[in-house]
Amino acid sequence: MKTNKILQFGEGVFLRGFVEPLIQQMNKESNFNGEVYAVKPRAGAVPQKFIDQNCQYNLLVRGITESNETVETVEKITVLKQVLSSSEQWNEIETIACDEDLRFIFSNTTEAGIAYEANNLDTFPGKLARLLKKRFEAQLPGVDILPCELIENNGQTLKEYILRYLTGDAAYDYVKNECRFYDTLVDRIVSGFPADYARFDEHDQLMVAVEPFAFLAIKGTAELLERLPLPEDVVLLTDDLTPYRTRKVRALNASHTGMVSGGLLAGFTEVQQLLADEKFRSRIEKTLFDEILPTIALAEAEKRAFAESVLRRFANPFAHHKLEAIALNSAAKWKVRILPVILDSKVLPYYLSRSLGELYKRYNLNNASGDTAEVAARFAGSYSIDDFLADKDLWDMDLHEIPGMADAVKEAAL
């Protein structure tokens, strides 16, 4: 049986909790026969635990399913065959890159990983440029490249940077025309190594805990799925990722940001507690269904199904998602996640507008603890609520210009 080898930049918990389970599922459901070879992109040796465990680990899936059942399952992941250090095992990585069975490259090097630095081939795009050049010189076919970093146009941006490194090189046209780069959007909460790991396997130091929900949107055509038969219940092919990115940022992230200040002021510490409180759950549902969904350009049934999945994810009894963690850098998050919803709304959203007043009140009480030094400095002195609303350095506009906004914020800040 033909082996499909996958080169993966990143050995962290997200890829091990998202990509590797997909590869294993494809192996079970088709004749894909995929194997993953992960590159540790940062300098240093491969952690000993990968060697000790032959790169095998347990995937712990726990949370609330679509049928509202609480599940907790464990599966041994065996598709990860080797982890290699980019600083110590480069020759071995080049050998894999030049393997005729290599078909796919995945990555998650954090949002900062897809970056271009002139004359520095040690960036992630620089490393990949070097490997694709080697593959070109070996006269091997191009590969499918699917970055999972959470930036817009991640595939095309990665391609652009690689081509910059290869300008004037013979491999330039090979990468441009024969290697296929896909923009993607990934969504799964991967909480990482569980504190109660010993309950499942006391010897497993690589265990990864994830929620049941998993979603991968790819800007591409069905031709890709002929080579990479991703599970139908996870993958969505589209010619426009924008509405799905908007759906995630608004329905999931804006809901988080909209609830966090009010929740902390009321004395709650975790998202699950808010869902268990009748008053707060009603607020979250109205924010999500009545204020956020009307601003998302997707079919009503599709939007509602995603919103219902968000509520299940928020209520996950295993997640213990701390409000203090969500509250970090709240001012910037409010601007990116909530302000666009307000600007796209036909009428001023009641709860989302009030969330800014709650943010101001919380920052006034704790001197903007958990935000940047620049934001905290504002609250260390005399900084009125009108100063806050008019702060164009924070919002790129004077929020007094939005009808009714100032009154709503001031009322919530009392």
C-alpha positions as CSV (number, residue, x, y, z in Angstrom):
1,M,0.0,0.0,0.0
2,K,1.3,3.5,-0.9
3,T,2.3,5.6,2.0
4,N,1.3,9.2,2.2
5,K,4.0,11.0,4.2
6,I,3.2,14.3,5.9
7,L,5.8,16.8,7.0
8,Q,4.6,18.9,9.8
9,F,6.2,22.1,11.1
10,G,5.3,22.1,14.8
11,E,5.2,19.4,17.4
12,G,2.9,21.2,19.9
13,V,-0.4,20.2,21.4
14,F,-2.6,21.9,18.8
15,L,-1.3,19.9,15.8
16,R,-1.2,16.7,17.9
17,G,-4.8,17.4,19.0
18,F,-6.1,18.4,15.6
19,V,-4.1,17.2,12.6
20,E,-2.9,13.9,13.8
21,P,-6.4,12.7,14.8
22,L,-7.6,13.6,11.3
23,I,-4.8,11.6,9.7
24,Q,-5.6,8.7,11.9
25,Q,-9.3,8.9,11.1
26,M,-8.5,9.0,7.3
27,N,-6.3,5.9,7.8
28,K,-9.2,4.1,9.4
29,E,-11.9,5.1,6.9
30,S,-9.9,4.9,3.7
31,N,-6.7,3.6,2.3
32,F,-4.9,6.8,2.9
33,N,-2.1,5.2,5.0
34,G,-0.7,8.6,6.3
35,E,2.4,9.0,8.4
36,V,3.4,12.3,10.1
37,Y,7.0,13.5,10.5
38,A,7.1,16.6,12.7
39,V,9.7,19.3,12.7
40,K,10.5,21.1,16.0
41,P,10.9,24.6,14.5
42,R,12.6,26.2,17.5
43,A,16.2,25.5,18.3
44,G,17.1,22.7,20.7
45,A,16.9,19.0,21.0
46,V,13.6,17.0,20.6
47,P,12.1,16.5,24.1
48,Q,13.0,13.1,25.5
49,K,9.4,12.2,26.1
50,F,8.8,11.9,22.3
51,I,11.7,9.4,22.1
52,D,10.6,7.5,25.2
53,Q,7.1,7.0,23.9
54,N,8.0,6.4,20.2
55,C,5.9,9.6,19.5
56,Q,2.7,7.7,20.5
57,Y,0.2,9.3,22.9
58,N,-3.4,9.3,24.1
59,L,-5.9,11.7,22.7
60,L,-8.5,12.6,25.4
61,V,-11.7,13.9,23.9
62,R,-14.1,15.3,26.4
63,G,-17.0,17.7,26.4
64,I,-20.6,18.0,25.2
65,T,-21.6,16.5,21.8
66,E,-24.1,17.7,19.3
67,S,-26.7,15.4,21.0
68,N,-26.0,17.2,24.3
69,E,-24.3,14.1,25.8
70,T,-21.2,14.5,28.0
71,V,-18.5,12.3,26.6
72,E,-15.0,11.3,27.7
73,T,-13.1,9.0,25.4
74,V,-9.4,8.0,24.9
75,E,-7.7,7.0,21.7
76,K,-4.1,6.1,21.1
77,I,-2.6,8.2,18.4
78,T,0.0,6.3,16.4
79,V,0.4,8.2,13.1
80,L,3.2,10.5,14.4
81,K,6.3,8.6,13.5
82,Q,9.1,10.9,14.4
83,V,9.9,14.4,15.7
84,L,13.0,16.1,14.4
85,S,14.9,19.1,15.6
86,S,15.4,21.8,12.9
87,S,18.6,22.9,14.6
88,E,20.1,19.5,15.1
89,Q,18.7,17.1,12.5
90,W,18.4,19.3,9.3
91,N,19.9,16.6,7.0
92,E,17.3,14.1,8.1
93,I,14.5,16.7,7.5
94,E,15.9,17.3,4.0
95,T,15.8,13.5,3.4
96,I,12.1,13.5,4.3
97,A,11.4,16.5,2.1
98,C,13.0,14.6,-0.8
99,D,11.0,11.4,-0.2
100,E,8.9,10.6,-3.2
101,D,6.1,9.5,-0.8
102,L,5.9,13.0,0.7
103,R,2.5,14.5,-0.3
104,F,1.5,17.1,2.3
105,I,2.9,19.8,4.6
106,F,1.0,21.1,7.6
107,S,2.2,23.8,10.0
108,N,1.3,25.7,13.1
109,T,4.3,27.9,14.1
110,T,2.0,30.5,15.8
111,E,0.8,33.6,14.1
112,A,4.3,35.1,14.3
113,G,5.8,32.1,12.5
114,I,4.7,33.1,9.1
115,A,7.1,36.0,8.7
116,Y,9.6,37.3,6.2
117,E,13.1,38.5,7.3
118,A,15.4,39.4,4.4
119,N,18.5,37.3,4.3
120,N,17.3,35.1,7.2
121,L,16.5,31.6,6.0
122,D,15.9,30.4,9.6
123,T,12.4,31.7,9.6
124,F,9.7,29.1,9.0
125,P,9.1,30.3,5.4
126,G,12.9,30.4,5.0
127,K,13.2,26.8,6.1
128,L,10.4,25.7,3.9
129,A,11.9,27.5,0.9
130,R,15.2,25.6,1.5
131,L,13.3,22.2,1.6
132,L,11.2,22.9,-1.5
133,K,14.4,23.9,-3.3
134,K,15.9,20.5,-2.4
135,R,12.7,18.8,-3.6
136,F,12.9,20.7,-6.9
137,E,16.5,19.7,-7.4
138,A,15.6,16.1,-6.7
139,Q,13.0,16.4,-9.6
140,L,10.1,15.4,-7.5
141,P,6.5,16.5,-7.8
142,G,5.1,19.5,-5.9
143,V,3.2,19.1,-2.6
144,D,0.0,20.3,-1.0
145,I,0.7,22.8,1.8
146,L,-1.9,23.6,4.5
147,P,-0.8,26.0,7.2
148,C,-2.9,26.2,10.3
149,E,-1.6,29.5,11.7
150,L,-4.5,31.8,12.6
151,I,-3.8,34.7,10.2
152,E,-5.9,35.7,7.2
153,N,-4.7,34.3,3.8
154,N,-2.3,32.0,5.6
155,G,-1.5,29.8,2.7
156,Q,-1.0,32.6,0.2
157,T,1.0,34.7,2.6
158,L,3.3,31.7,3.2
159,K,3.7,31.2,-0.5
160,E,4.5,34.9,-1.0
161,Y,7.2,34.8,1.6
162,I,8.7,31.6,0.3
163,L,8.8,33.1,-3.2
164,R,10.6,36.2,-1.9
165,Y,13.3,33.9,-0.5
166,L,13.6,32.1,-3.9
167,T,13.6,35.2,-6.1
168,G,16.1,34.6,-8.9
169,D,16.4,30.9,-7.9
170,A,15.7,28.1,-10.3
171,A,13.2,26.7,-7.8
172,Y,11.0,29.8,-8.0
173,D,8.7,28.6,-10.8
174,Y,8.5,25.1,-9.3
175,V,7.1,26.5,-6.0
176,K,4.9,29.0,-7.8
177,N,3.3,26.6,-10.2
178,E,3.7,23.1,-8.9
179,C,3.3,23.4,-5.1
180,R,-0.3,24.1,-4.0
181,F,-0.8,26.4,-1.0
182,Y,-4.2,26.5,0.7
183,D,-5.7,29.2,2.9
184,T,-7.3,27.5,5.9
185,L,-9.3,28.3,9.0
186,V,-9.0,25.9,12.0
187,D,-11.2,25.7,15.1
188,R,-10.8,23.4,18.0
189,I,-10.1,24.1,21.7
190,V,-7.0,22.0,22.5
191,S,-6.5,22.4,26.3
192,G,-3.3,20.3,26.2
193,F,-1.8,18.1,28.8
194,P,-4.6,17.2,31.3
195,A,-3.9,17.6,35.0
196,D,-5.7,14.2,35.6
197,Y,-3.7,12.3,33.0
198,A,-2.8,9.5,35.4
199,R,-6.4,8.5,35.6
200,F,-6.1,7.4,32.0
201,D,-2.4,6.5,31.6
202,E,0.1,7.4,34.3
203,H,3.1,6.9,31.9
204,D,1.9,9.1,29.1
205,Q,3.7,12.5,29.2
206,L,2.4,13.5,25.7
207,M,-1.4,13.1,26.3
208,V,-3.5,15.8,24.7
209,A,-7.0,16.8,25.8
210,V,-9.4,18.3,23.3
211,E,-13.1,19.2,22.9
212,P,-15.3,17.1,20.7
213,F,-15.8,20.0,18.2
214,A,-13.4,20.2,15.3
215,F,-13.7,22.3,12.1
216,L,-11.4,22.9,9.2
217,A,-12.3,25.2,6.4
218,I,-10.2,25.2,3.3
219,K,-10.2,27.6,0.4
220,G,-10.0,25.0,-2.4
221,T,-11.8,22.6,-4.6
222,A,-12.9,19.0,-4.3
223,E,-9.8,17.9,-6.2
224,L,-7.8,18.3,-2.9
225,L,-10.1,15.7,-1.2
226,E,-9.2,13.2,-3.8
227,R,-5.7,13.3,-2.5
228,L,-6.5,14.1,1.1
229,P,-9.8,12.4,2.1
230,L,-10.6,14.5,5.2
231,P,-13.6,13.5,7.3
232,E,-16.8,15.1,5.9
233,D,-18.0,16.1,9.4
234,V,-14.9,18.2,9.9
235,V,-13.9,19.7,6.6
236,L,-15.6,22.4,4.6
237,L,-14.4,23.5,1.1
238,T,-15.2,27.0,0.1
239,D,-14.1,29.7,-2.3
240,D,-14.4,32.4,0.5
241,L,-13.2,31.9,4.0
242,T,-14.3,35.3,5.1
243,P,-17.8,34.5,6.5
244,Y,-16.4,31.5,8.4
245,R,-13.7,33.6,9.9
246,T,-16.2,36.2,10.8
247,R,-18.5,33.5,12.3
248,K,-15.7,32.3,14.5
249,V,-14.4,35.7,15.6
250,R,-17.9,37.0,16.4
251,A,-19.9,34.0,17.6
252,L,-17.1,32.5,19.6
253,N,-14.6,35.2,20.5
254,A,-16.9,38.2,20.7
255,S,-19.2,36.2,22.9
256,H,-16.3,35.5,25.2
257,T,-15.2,39.2,25.3
258,G,-18.8,40.4,25.7
259,M,-19.4,38.3,28.8
260,V,-16.0,38.4,30.6
261,S,-16.1,41.8,32.3
262,G,-19.6,41.4,33.6
263,G,-18.8,37.9,34.8
264,L,-15.8,39.0,36.7
265,L,-17.6,42.0,38.3
266,A,-20.3,39.6,39.4
267,G,-17.8,37.3,41.1
268,F,-17.6,34.4,38.7
269,T,-14.3,32.8,37.7
270,E,-15.0,30.4,34.9
271,V,-17.1,30.4,31.7
272,Q,-19.0,27.3,32.8
273,Q,-20.3,29.1,35.8
274,L,-21.8,31.8,33.6
275,L,-23.6,29.1,31.6
276,A,-24.9,27.5,34.8
277,D,-26.3,30.8,36.0
278,E,-29.8,31.4,34.6
279,K,-29.5,35.2,34.3
280,F,-26.1,35.1,32.6
281,R,-27.0,32.2,30.3
282,S,-30.0,34.2,29.1
283,R,-27.7,37.2,28.5
284,I,-25.2,35.1,26.6
285,E,-27.9,33.5,24.4
286,K,-29.4,36.9,23.6
287,T,-26.0,38.4,22.8
288,L,-25.2,35.4,20.5
289,F,-28.5,34.9,18.7
290,D,-30.1,38.4,18.7
291,E,-27.0,40.7,18.5
292,I,-24.2,38.7,16.8
293,L,-25.8,36.3,14.3
294,P,-27.6,39.0,12.3
295,T,-24.2,40.5,11.4
296,I,-22.8,37.2,9.9
297,A,-23.4,36.6,6.2
298,L,-24.3,33.0,6.2
299,A,-27.5,31.0,6.0
300,E,-29.7,31.2,9.1
301,A,-29.7,27.5,9.8
302,E,-25.9,27.3,9.4
303,K,-25.4,30.3,11.8
304,R,-27.7,28.9,14.4
305,A,-26.1,25.5,14.3
306,F,-22.7,27.0,14.9
307,A,-24.1,29.3,17.7
308,E,-25.6,26.2,19.4
309,S,-22.2,24.5,19.2
310,V,-20.6,27.5,20.8
311,L,-23.0,27.2,23.8
312,R,-22.1,23.6,24.2
313,R,-18.4,24.4,24.0
314,F,-18.8,27.2,26.7
315,A,-20.6,24.7,28.9
316,N,-18.0,22.0,28.6
317,P,-17.6,20.8,32.2
318,F,-14.0,19.7,31.6
319,A,-12.7,22.9,30.1
320,H,-12.4,25.1,33.3
321,H,-11.9,28.2,31.0
322,K,-10.8,31.0,33.4
323,L,-12.4,34.4,32.9
324,E,-9.1,36.0,33.9
325,A,-7.4,34.4,31.0
326,I,-10.1,35.5,28.5
327,A,-9.9,39.0,30.0
328,L,-6.2,39.6,29.1
329,N,-5.8,42.6,26.8
330,S,-9.5,43.2,26.8
331,A,-9.4,46.6,25.2
332,A,-7.7,45.3,22.0
333,K,-10.0,42.3,21.9
334,W,-13.1,44.5,22.3
335,K,-12.0,46.6,19.4
336,V,-11.4,43.7,17.1
337,R,-14.2,41.4,18.1
338,I,-17.1,43.5,19.3
339,L,-16.8,47.0,17.7
340,P,-17.3,45.6,14.2
341,V,-20.5,43.9,15.3
342,I,-21.8,47.1,16.7
343,L,-20.9,49.0,13.5
344,D,-22.6,46.4,11.4
345,S,-25.8,46.4,13.5
346,K,-28.9,48.1,12.4
347,V,-29.8,49.0,16.0
348,L,-27.4,49.4,18.9
349,P,-26.8,45.9,20.5
350,Y,-27.9,46.2,24.1
351,Y,-25.5,43.7,25.8
352,L,-22.5,44.3,23.5
353,S,-22.6,48.0,24.0
354,R,-22.9,47.6,27.8
355,S,-19.9,45.3,27.8
356,L,-17.7,48.3,27.1
357,G,-19.1,50.0,30.2
358,E,-18.4,46.9,32.3
359,L,-14.9,46.8,30.9
360,Y,-14.3,50.5,31.9
361,K,-15.7,49.8,35.4
362,R,-13.5,46.7,35.8
363,Y,-10.4,48.6,34.6
364,N,-11.2,51.5,36.9
365,L,-11.3,49.1,39.8
366,N,-8.1,47.2,39.1
367,N,-6.0,49.8,37.1
368,A,-6.5,47.8,33.9
369,S,-4.6,44.8,35.3
370,G,-4.0,42.2,32.6
371,D,-3.8,44.7,29.8
372,T,-0.8,46.4,28.2
373,A,1.3,48.9,30.1
374,E,0.1,51.6,27.6
375,V,-3.6,50.9,28.4
376,A,-2.9,50.5,32.2
377,A,-1.2,54.0,32.2
378,R,-4.5,55.6,31.2
379,F,-6.3,54.3,34.3
380,A,-3.5,55.2,36.6
381,G,-4.4,58.9,36.3
382,S,-7.5,60.9,35.6
383,Y,-9.2,59.1,32.8
384,S,-13.0,59.7,32.5
385,I,-15.5,57.5,30.8
386,D,-15.8,60.2,28.1
387,D,-12.0,60.1,27.6
388,F,-12.3,56.4,27.2
389,L,-15.1,56.6,24.6
390,A,-13.2,59.3,22.7
391,D,-9.8,57.6,22.7
392,K,-9.0,57.2,19.0
393,D,-5.7,55.5,19.9
394,L,-7.8,52.6,21.3
395,W,-10.8,52.5,18.9
396,D,-9.6,54.4,15.7
397,M,-12.7,56.5,16.2
398,D,-14.7,58.5,18.8
399,L,-17.3,56.1,20.1
400,H,-19.6,59.1,21.0
401,E,-20.3,59.1,17.2
402,I,-22.3,55.9,17.5
403,P,-25.9,56.8,18.4
404,G,-26.8,55.8,22.0
405,M,-23.4,54.3,22.7
406,A,-22.2,56.8,25.3
407,D,-25.4,56.4,27.3
408,A,-25.3,52.6,27.2
409,V,-21.7,52.6,28.3
410,K,-22.2,55.1,31.1
411,E,-25.2,53.2,32.4
412,A,-23.3,49.9,32.6
413,A,-20.3,51.6,34.2
414,L,-22.3,52.8,37.2
